[in-house]
Amino acid sequence: MGSWKKNGFRGERFILSVDVGTTSVRCHVYDKEAKIRGSCSEKVVPLFPEEGHVEIDPDALWKSFIQVVRGAVTDAGIQMQQVEALGMSTQRATFTTWNRKSGVPFHNFISWQDQRAADLVKSWNASCTMKVIHGLMKMLYFLTQQKRYLAASLIVFSPQHVTMRLLWILQHCTQVRQACEEGTCCFGTIDTWLLFKLTKGRVHATDYSNASSTGIFDSYQMCWSGFLCSLVSLPLSIFPTVQNTSHNFGSIDPSVFGVPIPIMSVMADQQAAMFGECCFNVGDVKITMGTGTFMDINTGSKPHTSVAGLYPLVGWKIGSEVVYLAEGNAADTGTAIRWAQELELFSDVSQTSSMAYSVPDSDGVCFVPSFSGLQAPLNDPKACASLMGLKPSSTKSHLIRAILESVAFRNKQLYETMLRETNIPITNIRVDGGVSSNDFVMQLTADLCGRKLVRLQHREMSCLGAALVAGLGTGFWRTREELRKLQSTDEVFLPRGAATGGPCEEYAPILRRWERALQRSMNWYKP
């Protein structure tokens, strides 16, 4: 009570937001100006029980969640009673199953990075069933000219989506199969499991943004896909209720933090970052450059149908309003930079921008950032990461410049795919994530895309987005215009010499050389 009085927080209210990411769990306490008054974070420790298996211990994640909430509240010098609401954002497509009665998980979380279902994915994609479905969809497209059917004729299963990993669990875990037969099995992504734990089993739910990221949800019909579940024999009974993104999901049981805190928003991390960037209008784009790059465009009230690998997602559903996004991603952004650090090409990541600027070019070195294959628009899971064009004259700075250039080159590919595919005029581009602090990557991306990039002062947008949605739900903030006014810009990157071609023209031969390297890296890991 002493610190509460001393810091002058009597009567002041706050929004608590937790982001459960791939590498960390972090919690921020936000005030009315959306300033962070307290924070705490814990590392997420992945488990690798077998080659290609990536898991997270549910109990360890739960303990981290509790610790970061308590730590952030303590850091803010406030009392738990001053928290008006909780918002949550979580990594997508990481799931577990558990006993509905006891709440005990049947297995660890299966991460979105997990590859155990790769053989299952391969066999399904090559199956007669999929060939028949693709053929029927092509016929429907020919008859109706609806792009949706053309996209469906190209759809294949992916290990990143939940479908095949869940099917693998059903095939290999007797306990899960038995619980499904008895009607006592619950399925859920991280948000669903945390809701179940926080409410002591009263709530088995998710929101539309998380559901649409699983690959099992029909974003056109806004429900779990009965067709897909019938096709691969997934029981619909195990899936959570899908609620609005801004929704009173119930209160945290008082036994957890001593007071009942309303849970007012649940969001998938990239969609939460989009909301945090205030990308509320059609044509607004955000680029999150973290472990991977995620480029999202607001497509309005209809899902975008892609033939080049952009994924249609529900951004959020608030009241009757549904906002859809189209998303493209490149999986190895921060991964490539961390790899370079582990090779001791640099000691501190803050050095990389100045190292890249210290040389006029990469001395012909090309880097292909493909530790996890290549995503849209190339969509080649068998591509390899590679360094090409090395010479005796190649220095650490040349290698770093080549790596950072590859990040900007992939950004350019995603941007051009988005322009071509959506045919939506892009209005604003906002950038967040750890790699966005690299000025070289930001400036080169602006140059190559010929667009202004805005980097905001807030970098952890997923946490902020979930907080903003929760705050709107309680009246803590009242309008989206109010939210826009809370934003503060860190730096604006303008394309240099856009009218005359400028750096983009200079980079044309470098880009062509990199694209040749890209082609040589593709289909490297043959079956």
N, C-alpha and C positions, 0 to 999 in steps of 0.2 A: 504493500500500500504506500510505503514511503516514496518509492521511485515514481509511482503514479502521480502523487501530489507534487513531488519535486519537479517533474518534467512538464507539469501543467496540462495533463491529458484528461483531467476530470471532465466527463461528459462528451469528450470527442469520440467520434466513431471511425472505424476503419474497415477496409475490405482485405480479407486474407486470400491469397492465391497460391496454389501449389502447382508446379509443373514437373511431371514425372517424365523425364527425357530418356534418351538412350544411354547417356553417360552419367547423368546426375539427377537427383531430386532436389528441387529448390523451392523455397517459400519466400514470398515477399509480403510485407504489410504496406498497404497503400492508403494514403490520406486523400482528402477531397480534391487536391490538386494533382492526383495520380503520381505523387512523389513517393519513393520507397522510404519508409520510416524504419524498417527493420528487415533483415534478411538472414537466411541460413540455408546451407546446402550440404548434401551428402552425396558421395559417389555411388553410382549403380555398379555393382560388381557382377559382370556376366560370368556364367558358368559354361564350361565346354566339356561336358561329360563324354562326348565322342566326337570324332572328326565330323565337322559340318553341323553339329548340334550346338545351338546357342540358347541358353536358358537363364532365367532370373529366379532366385529363391523368393517365393511370395512372403514368407515370414520376415526375411531381411528387408524387403521393400516396404512392408507394413511398418517395421521399426523405424526405418529411415523417414517415412512419412510423418510419423508421430514426432520424431526428433526435430525435423526441420520446422514443423508448425510451432512446437514449444520454443525452439531456438529463435525463430523470427520474432515471436511475440516478446520474448525476453529481450532481444536485441533492440526492439522498438521502445522498450520501457513502458509497456502498457499491460493492461489486464485482459484476460480472455473475454471478460464480459463486455469489453469495448469493441469486439469484433462483430460487425453487423451481418456479415455473410461470408461464405467460403465459395471460391471458384476453383475449378480444377481443369488443367489441360494435361493431356497424356500422350506419350508416343503411341503410334497407331499400329493396329494389326498384331500386337503382342497379346497372347491370350492364355487363359488356363480354364480348367473345369473343376467344379467342386461339388461336395454333397450339400444339397439344399437344406437338410436338417441340421447337420453339424457345422457347416461352413468350412470344413477341412478340404483343402485342394487335393485332387487326385494326383497331381503332378506339378512340377515347376511351371512357371510361365514359359511358353515357347515364343522366343523372340521373332520379330519380323525379319531378322537377319538369318534365321535358322534355315538350313538347307536339307533337313532330313527327308522332306517330301519331294526332293528333286527327281528321283526315279519315278515316283507316282505322277508328278507333273508331266514328265516326258512321255510316259505310257498313255496317259489320258489325252495329251495333245496329239499323239500319233494314232489314237484309236479310231475305229470305224464310226463310233458314235459321234465324235467331234467332226469327222468328215461329212457325215450326214447333216449335222446341224449347220455347218458352214455352207453346205450345198443348198439347204433350204433357205438360209438367210440370203444367199446370193440371188435365189429365185424371187424371194419376196422383194428384194431391192430392185430387181429388174422390173417387177410388176408395179411397184408403188413409187420407185425412185426416192424412198425415204432413207436418208443417210444413216439413220439408226440401224437399219438392217444391214447396210454395207459394213458398218463398224462391228456388228455382231458376227458377221461372216469372217472377221479377222481376229476375233477374240481368242486368246489362248490362256490357259491357267499359268499362274506364276507362283513360285515359292514365297514371294513377298506377301501375297494375299493369304488370308486365313484358310480358305477352302480346303486345300490339299493337306495342310498341316493338321487341321482338325480331323480330316478323314484318316490320316495316318494314326492319330491318337486313338480314334475309334477302332481301328484295325489292330492296334498293338497293346491297348490297355483294357484288360478284362473288367476292371473296376468301373471304368467309364461306360462301357457297353452295358454292364449290369444295371448301373444307376439310370441309364437312359430307358431301359426296359421297365424299371420300377418307378419311373417318373420323378426321381430324386436328383437328377443331374442338372447343374447350372453351368452354362457357358458364359464367358465374359472376357472382354478386353480389360486392360488395367483399370480403366475408369469404373467399369461395372463391378469389378471385384472390390475396389476401394469403397464404392457406395454401399455394397453389401456389408462390408466390415464396419464402416462408420455408423451405419444404422442398425447394427446388430442383427442383420438378416432380414430386416423389414422391407428393404428395397432391392429388387433385381431389375435394373434398368440401365439404359445407355441413352445417348442423344443421337440425333440424325447425322451429325458430322462424323462421329466415331463409327456408327453403323455403316455409313457409306464408304468408309475406308477399309472395310474388311474384305470386299469382293463378293460378299454373300447377300448384299443388300441391293434391291432394285430401286435405283434413284429416280426412275421414271414413274413407278407406282408408289414410291415412298413406303416400302415394306420389305421385310425379309423375303428373298426370292424363293417362292414355293417351287418354281420350275427347277432352279439350280439344286435345291435341297433334295428334290425327288430324283434328279439326274444322278447325283453322287451319293444318295442315301444318307443325308444328314437329317436328324430328327428336329423338326421345327420347335418341339416342346422345350428344348434346352435354351432357346435364345431369349434374351432379356426384352422387356418392353422398351420401345423406342419413344423417347419424350423429346419435347422442344429443347433447344440448346439453353434458352433462358427458361427455367422451370424450377419450381420449389420441389427439389428431389427428396425433401424431408430434412429433419435436423439430425446433426451428429448426436449420438447417444451421450447423455451427460457423463457416463462412466469413462468416456474417452478423454475429454479435456476439462471436465468439471462443470461445463455449461452446455446447453443445447444450441449449437450454432447452425443456422439454416444453410443448406447447400443449394446455392442459387444458380450455378452454371456448371456444365460439364462439356468440354470441347476437345476435339482432336488437336494436336499441337500446331499443325500448319494452318488449319482453319482459324485457330485462336490467334496466331501471329497475324493473319490477314485482318482480323477484327481489330487487333491491337494497333495495326498500322492505319486504321480508319479507312480501309479500302471498301467503302460502302457503295460506290457507284459502278455501274457497268463500264468496263474498260480499265478500271483500277488494277494495277499489277503490284504484287510484292515478290521480292526475291529474298529468300532466306538462305544464307550461306553458312551452314554449320558443318556437321559431319558430312552431309551431302548438300546439294543445292536443290531447293524446291521453288519453282516459279509458278505462281498462281495468278489467274486472271478472273475477275468477277464477270460472270456471263449472264447475270441477272436472274430472271424467274424461270429459266428453262435450262436443263442440263445440256452441256455441249456434247455432241457426238463426234468422236475423233476417229480418223483412220491412220494416224501417225503416232499413236502411243500416248497422247494426252489423256489423262484420266478424269472422267466427270465425277465431281464430288458435291455433296451438300456442304456448303460453307457454314451455314447456320440456319436454324428455324426459330424465329422469335415471333410469338403470336401467330398470325396467319401468314406472315411473310416468310418465304423460303428463298434463300440466295444460293445460287450454284456457282461452283468454281470449275475451271479446267486447269489441271496441274500437269506439269512436266518436271522430271527430276533427273539429276546427275548424281550418282550415288557416292562419288569419291572426291569430295572437295576438301574438307578438313582432314579427311583420311590421308590424302596425298601429302598435305603439309606436315602432318604428324609423322608420316613415314620418313620424310626428308629430315625431320628433326632427330628421329631415332638413328639415322645414318650420320648424324652430327655434321650435317651441312650448315647448320646454324645452331646457336644455343638458346636464343630467345626469339619467339615468333615475331616480336615487334621489329626485329632486324630485317625481316624478309623484304619489305617494301623498299627500304634504302639499298639493300643488296641488288634488287632487280634494277633500280634506277642507276646503280653504279656502273653498269655496262650499257652500251648503245643498243645491243640486241642479244639474242641467246647464242650467238656464234654458230647458228645452224642446228642447235640442239632442239629436238621436239620431245615432249612428254605426253603420253596418252594416259589420262587418269581413269583407268579401268580395272581396278582391283576387284570390283563386283560386276563386271560386264559393262556394257553401254546401254543406257536407257534411251528414251525418246530423243531424237526421231529415228535413231539407228536400231534400237531394240535388239541388241545382240548380246545374250547372256554369256556367250563363249569367247568374247573379246578379252584380250589380256592387257595388263598395264605394261608400258614399255618406255624406254628412253632410246631415242634414235639420233643419229648424226653426231655422236661423240667424237671429239678430236683431242690430240695431245694438248691443244690450246684451251680446251674447255675447263673453266674454273667453277668453283662452288657458286659464284654469282650467276654464271651462265645457266647452271642447272636450276637454281632457284627461279630465275627469270622464266625459264621454259615451263616450270611447274605452275607458276602463277599465271602465265599466259594461257596455259591449257584450261584453267578455271574460267578465264574470260572468254575463251573460244567456245567452251561448252555453254556458257551463258548466252552467247550470240546465237548458237544453234537452237537453243530452247526458245529464245525470243523470236527468231524468224519462224520457227514452227508454229508458235502461238499466233503470230500475225497471220500466217498463211491459213492455218486451220480454223481459227475462230472467225476471221473476217470482222473483228470488232476493233474499232479505233481505240488505241491505247491512250489513256488520259494521263495517268500519273504512274511513276515507278518508284516504289519505296523499297529500301533494302535494309535487312537486319541480319543477325547471326554473327558469330565470332569472326568469321573471315571478312565480314563487311568492314572491319576496322583496318583492313589492308588497303591503303590509298592507291597502290599500283593496280590492284585488281579492280577497284571501283572506277578509276579513271579510264583504264583500258576497256572495261565493259561499256562505259558511257560512250567512248570513242567508236567502238565497233558497232554498237546498236544505234548510234546517232541520236541518243535520247538523254535527257537530264535524269540523273539519279539522285534521290534524296535519302540521306542517311540520318535517321533520327537519333536523339540522345539516348533514348531507351534502346537497349540492344536485346533484352530478353522479352521479346514481343509475345511469346506464347503465354507467359505468366500474366502479362499486362492484359492481353485480350480476354482471358478467362475472368480477370478481375473486373474489367469494364462491363462485360455481360452480366456478371453477378450484381454489380452496382446499379446497372439500369433496372434490373429486376426488383430491387428493393427501393428504388427512388433515391439512392445515394447520389447518382447522377441521373439527370432527367431526360436529356436529349442527346442525339448523336452530334449535333452542332456543338454542344457543350464539350463533348469528348474531343472533337477536332481542335478546340481551343486549348486543350490541355497538352497537345503535342508540341514539342520543341525540337527544332532541327539542329543537328550537329554540324553537318556539312552538305553542300550541294555540289555535285560533280557534273559539269557541263561538257558536252562533246566538243573537242577541239577541232576547229577548221571544218565544221559540218558542211558549210556551203560549198567548199572547194574540194571536198573529199578528204582533206587533211590526213590525220594519222590512219584513218580507216583505209585510205588509198595506199599509204605506205605499207600497211600490214598485209595487203592483198597477196604478195608472193609468200610471205611467212605463213599466212593462213592456208594457202594452197599446199605448201610443204607439210604443214601439220595434218591436213586432210589426207595426204598420201600416207603419212605415218598411221593415221587412224585406220585406213583401209587395210594396211598390212597387219594391224593388231586384231582385226576382226576374224571371227571364226577360228581363233587360235587353238582353243581347247576342243578338238573334234571328238565326237562320241567314240 
